[in-house]
Amino acid sequence: LDVEVRGDVQSLCYIPLVCSIVILVYRKENGKLPTTLTQLYENFILQTIRRYVKKTQFTEPDQINSLHHLPSPVISTPFQEMCKFAYLSLKENNPRMTFSLFQVQQSLNESVVKADYLGLMTTFTVYGEKSYQFLHLSIQEFLAAWWIAMYEKTEKVFNDHFNDDHFRMCLRFVSGLTHLEHEDYKQYFNKEVDLQCKRKLQFGFEACYHSR
Protein backbone atom coordinates (compact mmCIF):
# COMPACT_ATOMS: atom_id res chain seq x y z
CA LEU A 1 0.00 0.00 0.00
CA ASP A 2 1.13 3.55 -0.71
CA VAL A 3 0.70 4.63 2.91
CA GLU A 4 2.85 1.74 4.15
CA VAL A 5 5.61 2.16 1.57
CA ARG A 6 5.83 5.94 1.29
CA GLY A 7 7.49 7.40 4.35
CA ASP A 8 6.87 10.86 2.96
CA VAL A 9 3.13 10.29 3.23
CA GLN A 10 3.54 8.96 6.76
CA SER A 11 5.32 12.17 7.74
CA LEU A 12 2.25 14.16 6.67
CA CYS A 13 0.10 12.02 8.93
CA TYR A 14 1.67 13.45 12.08
CA ILE A 15 -0.76 16.34 11.65
CA PRO A 16 -4.19 14.89 12.56
CA LEU A 17 -6.26 16.86 10.03
CA VAL A 18 -3.80 16.23 7.20
CA CYS A 19 -3.79 12.56 8.21
CA SER A 20 -7.57 12.44 7.79
CA ILE A 21 -7.21 14.16 4.40
CA VAL A 22 -4.71 11.55 3.22
CA ILE A 23 -6.88 8.66 4.46
CA LEU A 24 -10.08 10.01 2.91
CA VAL A 25 -8.50 10.65 -0.49
CA TYR A 26 -6.67 7.31 -0.37
CA ARG A 27 -9.93 5.44 0.26
CA LYS A 28 -11.99 7.36 -2.27
CA GLU A 29 -9.34 6.96 -4.97
CA ASN A 30 -9.10 3.18 -4.45
CA GLY A 31 -5.67 3.17 -2.88
CA LYS A 32 -4.09 5.91 -4.98
CA LEU A 33 -2.81 9.32 -3.97
CA PRO A 34 -2.33 12.47 -6.07
CA THR A 35 1.19 13.50 -7.06
CA THR A 36 1.01 17.07 -5.70
CA LEU A 37 -0.05 18.58 -2.42
CA THR A 38 -2.37 20.97 -4.27
CA GLN A 39 -4.15 18.04 -5.93
CA LEU A 40 -4.47 16.31 -2.56
CA TYR A 41 -6.26 19.31 -1.03
CA GLU A 42 -8.39 19.88 -4.13
CA ASN A 43 -9.50 16.25 -4.00
CA PHE A 44 -10.26 16.47 -0.27
CA ILE A 45 -12.39 19.61 -0.66
CA LEU A 46 -14.25 17.98 -3.55
CA GLN A 47 -14.94 14.91 -1.39
CA THR A 48 -16.09 17.14 1.49
CA ILE A 49 -18.59 18.91 -0.77
CA ARG A 50 -19.80 15.54 -2.06
CA ARG A 51 -20.44 14.43 1.53
CA TYR A 52 -22.50 17.56 2.12
CA VAL A 53 -24.49 16.95 -1.09
CA LYS A 54 -25.11 13.33 -0.15
CA LYS A 55 -26.28 14.40 3.31
CA THR A 56 -28.73 16.98 1.93
CA GLN A 57 -29.76 14.85 -1.06
CA PHE A 58 -29.72 18.02 -3.15
CA THR A 59 -28.16 16.26 -6.14
CA GLU A 60 -26.18 13.13 -6.90
CA PRO A 61 -22.64 13.35 -5.48
CA ASP A 62 -21.30 11.68 -8.63
CA GLN A 63 -22.32 14.78 -10.58
CA ILE A 64 -19.65 16.78 -8.72
CA ASN A 65 -16.44 15.93 -10.55
CA SER A 66 -14.52 19.20 -10.42
CA LEU A 67 -14.35 22.38 -8.36
CA HIS A 68 -14.22 24.22 -11.68
CA HIS A 69 -17.64 22.92 -12.69
CA LEU A 70 -19.90 22.69 -9.66
CA PRO A 71 -23.33 21.68 -10.99
CA SER A 72 -25.58 24.30 -9.42
CA PRO A 73 -25.48 27.87 -8.05
CA VAL A 74 -26.75 26.38 -4.79
CA ILE A 75 -23.27 24.86 -4.47
CA SER A 76 -21.05 27.08 -6.62
CA THR A 77 -22.18 30.39 -5.07
CA PRO A 78 -21.45 29.37 -1.45
CA PHE A 79 -18.12 27.91 -2.57
CA GLN A 80 -17.09 31.18 -4.23
CA GLU A 81 -18.24 33.17 -1.21
CA MET A 82 -16.19 31.01 1.14
CA CYS A 83 -13.09 31.28 -1.07
CA LYS A 84 -13.42 35.07 -1.10
CA PHE A 85 -13.96 35.13 2.67
CA ALA A 86 -10.86 32.96 3.19
CA TYR A 87 -8.77 35.29 1.03
CA LEU A 88 -9.96 38.55 2.58
CA SER A 89 -9.41 37.16 6.09
CA LEU A 90 -5.91 35.95 5.24
CA LYS A 91 -4.75 39.20 3.62
CA GLU A 92 -5.41 41.33 6.71
CA ASN A 93 -2.43 42.64 8.67
CA ASN A 94 -3.47 40.38 11.52
CA PRO A 95 -4.97 37.39 9.67
CA ARG A 96 -8.12 35.96 11.23
CA MET A 97 -8.54 32.25 11.72
CA THR A 98 -11.39 32.34 14.25
CA PHE A 99 -14.54 34.30 13.44
CA SER A 100 -17.42 35.52 15.54
CA LEU A 101 -21.04 35.04 14.51
CA PHE A 102 -21.21 38.74 13.67
CA GLN A 103 -18.15 38.53 11.39
CA VAL A 104 -19.54 35.51 9.57
CA GLN A 105 -22.92 37.16 9.08
CA GLN A 106 -21.28 40.33 7.80
CA SER A 107 -19.01 38.51 5.35
CA LEU A 108 -21.04 35.55 4.09
CA ASN A 109 -24.48 35.71 2.57
CA GLU A 110 -27.46 33.56 3.50
CA SER A 111 -26.75 30.99 0.78
CA VAL A 112 -23.56 29.94 2.58
CA VAL A 113 -25.38 29.50 5.88
CA LYS A 114 -28.14 27.49 4.19
CA ALA A 115 -25.48 25.32 2.58
CA ASP A 116 -24.01 24.67 6.05
CA TYR A 117 -20.69 26.06 4.82
CA LEU A 118 -20.41 23.01 2.52
CA GLY A 119 -18.88 21.14 5.43
CA LEU A 120 -15.70 23.24 5.19
CA MET A 121 -16.17 25.18 8.45
CA THR A 122 -16.77 24.11 12.00
CA THR A 123 -18.46 25.88 14.91
CA PHE A 124 -17.72 25.88 18.63
CA THR A 125 -18.70 27.87 21.68
CA VAL A 126 -16.28 29.91 23.79
CA TYR A 127 -17.58 31.61 26.94
CA GLY A 128 -21.12 31.25 25.65
CA GLU A 129 -20.35 32.86 22.27
CA LYS A 130 -20.52 30.96 19.01
CA SER A 131 -17.33 31.01 16.95
CA TYR A 132 -16.38 29.68 13.52
CA GLN A 133 -13.25 28.29 11.92
CA PHE A 134 -12.32 26.58 8.70
CA LEU A 135 -11.59 22.89 9.28
CA HIS A 136 -7.88 23.74 9.32
CA LEU A 137 -5.71 26.75 8.50
CA SER A 138 -4.44 24.91 5.42
CA ILE A 139 -8.06 24.60 4.19
CA GLN A 140 -8.45 28.36 4.55
CA GLU A 141 -5.16 28.85 2.69
CA PHE A 142 -6.24 26.58 -0.16
CA LEU A 143 -9.61 28.31 -0.54
CA ALA A 144 -7.87 31.70 -0.52
CA ALA A 145 -5.50 30.42 -3.20
CA TRP A 146 -8.46 29.23 -5.27
CA TRP A 147 -9.98 32.72 -5.16
CA ILE A 148 -6.64 34.29 -6.13
CA ALA A 149 -6.14 31.88 -9.03
CA MET A 150 -9.67 32.40 -10.35
CA TYR A 151 -10.44 36.06 -9.64
CA GLU A 152 -7.38 38.09 -8.66
CA LYS A 153 -4.33 39.38 -10.52
CA THR A 154 -1.69 36.91 -9.43
CA GLU A 155 1.16 39.34 -10.15
CA LYS A 156 -0.26 41.90 -7.72
CA VAL A 157 -0.97 39.31 -5.03
CA PHE A 158 2.59 37.99 -5.19
CA ASN A 159 3.97 41.52 -5.21
CA ASP A 160 1.91 42.41 -2.12
CA HIS A 161 2.40 39.23 -0.12
CA PHE A 162 5.59 37.54 -1.35
CA ASN A 163 7.41 38.29 1.92
CA ASP A 164 4.46 37.64 4.25
CA ASP A 165 5.11 34.49 6.25
CA HIS A 166 1.41 33.88 6.83
CA PHE A 167 0.83 33.90 3.06
CA ARG A 168 3.57 31.40 2.22
CA MET A 169 1.45 28.26 2.04
CA CYS A 170 -1.33 30.09 0.22
CA LEU A 171 1.09 31.23 -2.50
CA ARG A 172 2.37 27.67 -2.87
CA PHE A 173 -1.20 26.56 -3.51
CA VAL A 174 -1.56 29.37 -6.06
CA SER A 175 1.55 28.04 -7.80
CA GLY A 176 -0.01 24.59 -7.95
CA LEU A 177 -3.37 25.85 -9.20
CA THR A 178 -2.01 28.14 -11.92
CA HIS A 179 1.02 26.04 -12.98
CA LEU A 180 2.77 29.41 -13.41
CA GLU A 181 0.87 29.86 -16.67
CA HIS A 182 -0.21 33.47 -16.15
CA GLU A 183 2.16 35.65 -18.22
CA ASP A 184 2.35 38.49 -15.67
CA TYR A 185 3.03 35.89 -13.02
CA LYS A 186 6.09 34.59 -14.90
CA GLN A 187 7.35 38.10 -15.57
CA TYR A 188 7.08 38.95 -11.90
CA PHE A 189 9.35 36.08 -10.87
CA ASN A 190 11.86 36.60 -13.68
CA LYS A 191 12.10 40.37 -13.28
CA GLU A 192 11.80 40.96 -9.56
CA VAL A 193 13.72 38.08 -8.02
CA ASP A 194 15.29 36.35 -11.04
CA LEU A 195 13.91 32.94 -10.14
CA GLN A 196 13.56 29.83 -12.25
CA CYS A 197 10.96 27.20 -11.69
CA LYS A 198 12.34 23.73 -10.96
CA ARG A 199 10.75 20.48 -9.88
CA LYS A 200 11.53 18.39 -6.85
CA LEU A 201 9.75 16.08 -4.45
CA GLN A 202 8.46 17.83 -1.36
CA PHE A 203 6.84 15.63 1.29
CA GLY A 204 6.60 13.02 -1.45
CA PHE A 205 4.47 15.23 -3.68
CA GLU A 206 5.82 16.83 -6.83
CA ALA A 207 6.11 20.53 -6.08
CA CYS A 208 7.21 23.59 -7.99
CA TYR A 209 9.84 25.60 -6.16
CA HIS A 210 12.03 28.55 -7.01
CA SER A 211 15.76 29.06 -6.65
CA ARG A 212 18.37 31.36 -8.08
Solvent accessible surface area in square Angstrom, and as a share of the most:
residue,aa,sasa,rsa
1,L,135,0.67
2,D,45,0.23
3,V,43,0.25
4,E,121,0.54
5,V,120,0.69
6,R,58,0.21
7,G,46,0.44
8,D,43,0.22
9,V,0,0.00
10,Q,82,0.37
11,S,52,0.34
12,L,16,0.08
13,C,34,0.21
14,Y,185,0.70
15,I,85,0.43
16,P,110,0.69
17,L,38,0.19
18,V,8,0.05
19,C,32,0.19
20,S,50,0.33
21,I,0,0.00
22,V,0,0.00
23,I,84,0.43
24,L,30,0.15
25,V,0,0.00
26,Y,30,0.11
27,R,178,0.65
28,K,110,0.46
29,E,65,0.29
30,N,136,0.70
31,G,27,0.26
32,K,143,0.60
33,L,21,0.11
34,P,23,0.15
35,T,86,0.50
36,T,26,0.15
37,L,35,0.17
38,T,13,0.07
39,Q,81,0.36
40,L,0,0.00
41,Y,5,0.02
42,E,43,0.19
43,N,27,0.14
44,F,9,0.04
45,I,0,0.00
46,L,19,0.10
47,Q,8,0.04
48,T,3,0.01
49,I,0,0.00
50,R,55,0.20
51,R,113,0.41
52,Y,24,0.09
53,V,0,0.00
54,K,143,0.61
55,K,160,0.68
56,T,63,0.37
57,Q,156,0.69
58,F,92,0.38
59,T,32,0.18
60,E,108,0.49
61,P,29,0.18
62,D,116,0.60
63,Q,100,0.44
64,I,0,0.00
65,N,107,0.55
66,S,30,0.20
67,L,8,0.04
68,H,100,0.45
69,H,147,0.65
70,L,23,0.11
71,P,58,0.37
72,S,20,0.13
73,P,99,0.62
74,V,76,0.44
75,I,1,0.00
76,S,25,0.16
77,T,50,0.29
78,P,0,0.00
79,F,4,0.02
80,Q,77,0.34
81,E,48,0.21
82,M,0,0.00
83,C,0,0.00
84,K,88,0.37
85,F,9,0.04
86,A,0,0.00
87,Y,11,0.04
88,L,80,0.40
89,S,3,0.02
90,L,1,0.01
91,K,83,0.35
92,E,57,0.26
93,N,147,0.75
94,N,126,0.65
95,P,32,0.20
96,R,77,0.28
97,M,88,0.39
98,T,60,0.35
99,F,1,0.00
100,S,44,0.29
101,L,74,0.37
102,F,135,0.56
103,Q,53,0.24
104,V,1,0.00
105,Q,108,0.48
106,Q,126,0.56
107,S,53,0.34
108,L,7,0.04
109,N,63,0.32
110,E,107,0.48
111,S,38,0.25
112,V,0,0.00
113,V,62,0.35
114,K,158,0.67
115,A,3,0.02
116,D,75,0.39
117,Y,16,0.06
118,L,0,0.00
119,G,31,0.30
120,L,0,0.00
121,M,15,0.07
122,T,57,0.33
123,T,59,0.34
124,F,70,0.29
125,T,91,0.53
126,V,65,0.37
127,Y,216,0.82
128,G,69,0.67
129,E,122,0.55
130,K,99,0.42
131,S,15,0.09
132,Y,8,0.03
133,Q,62,0.28
134,F,8,0.03
135,L,56,0.28
136,H,61,0.27
137,L,68,0.34
138,S,10,0.06
139,I,0,0.00
140,Q,2,0.01
141,E,14,0.06
142,F,0,0.00
143,L,0,0.00
144,A,0,0.00
145,A,0,0.00
146,W,10,0.03
147,W,35,0.12
148,I,0,0.00
149,A,22,0.17
150,M,77,0.34
151,Y,106,0.40
152,E,63,0.28
153,K,152,0.64
154,T,3,0.02
155,E,68,0.30
156,K,124,0.52
157,V,6,0.03
158,F,5,0.02
159,N,94,0.48
160,D,69,0.36
161,H,18,0.08
162,F,72,0.30
163,N,134,0.69
164,D,44,0.23
165,D,102,0.53
166,H,64,0.29
167,F,0,0.00
168,R,131,0.48
169,M,48,0.22
170,C,0,0.00
171,L,12,0.06
172,R,119,0.43
173,F,2,0.01
174,V,0,0.00
175,S,10,0.06
176,G,24,0.24
177,L,27,0.14
178,T,19,0.11
179,H,110,0.49
180,L,21,0.11
181,E,119,0.54
182,H,80,0.36
183,E,105,0.47
184,D,56,0.29
185,Y,0,0.00
186,K,87,0.37
187,Q,94,0.42
188,Y,17,0.06
189,F,8,0.03
190,N,90,0.46
191,K,167,0.71
192,E,100,0.45
193,V,35,0.20
194,D,101,0.52
195,L,22,0.11
196,Q,118,0.53
197,C,61,0.37
198,K,89,0.38
199,R,135,0.49
200,K,98,0.41
201,L,132,0.65
202,Q,51,0.23
203,F,108,0.45
204,G,19,0.18
205,F,1,0.00
206,E,75,0.34
207,A,25,0.19
208,C,29,0.18
209,Y,66,0.25
210,H,53,0.24
211,S,35,0.23
212,R,214,0.78
